[in-house]
Amino acid sequence: MSDAIAAHLVVDDPERAAQWYGSVFGARETDRIPLPDGTVFAIDLTLGATTIALAGEYPDQGIISPKTLGGTYLALVVATDNADEVWTRAINAGATAFHPIADTFYGERAGQFIDPFGHRWGAPSTCATCPNRNETRPWPPSSLRAKPAGASPPRVPDGSKRGKARRPSE
């Protein structure tokens, strides 16, 4: 068994997504599978030691992106040398803030954003000024505590509520 996991991400535009992941994370294209009509079936990228395969949507086969579904619970995390630089590149390139970047109680500078294709990403870095993760802190931190009754859930970039899956025809 391999010790590596490769991600297969469904997006609405594989070519645009490959460019976006290259500009934000420094991912490099390593392979491309064209279709006879000139469109792209899949694009393989490398990001460090990780392979990411990007593929387009095929709704008639049940292959749809988180953007079409209205959100995702999966968060992909890429360790970085500078979380603020990656965060800024992502937001400037059209990502939407999900959890604002901040010094965390667990010793990292971190935040999460949703890329223009509906996938949620974290890009943490070490933080010299963050609390030591071994220090005693109240649990759960305020960011994870239950929200008051009637509080609205966060929204994904298309404006729908996270957690409410819907089919493309809805």
Buried (B, 14 or more C-beta within 10 A) or exposed (E): EEEEEEBEBBBBBBBBBBBBBBEBBBBEBEEBEEEEEEEBBBBBBBBEEBBBBBBBBEEEEEEBBBBBBBBBEEBBEBEBEEBEEBBEBBBEBBBBBBBEBBBBBBBBBBBBBBBBBBBBBBBBBEBEEBBEEEEEEEEEEEEEEEEEEEEEEBBBBEEBEBEEEEEEEE
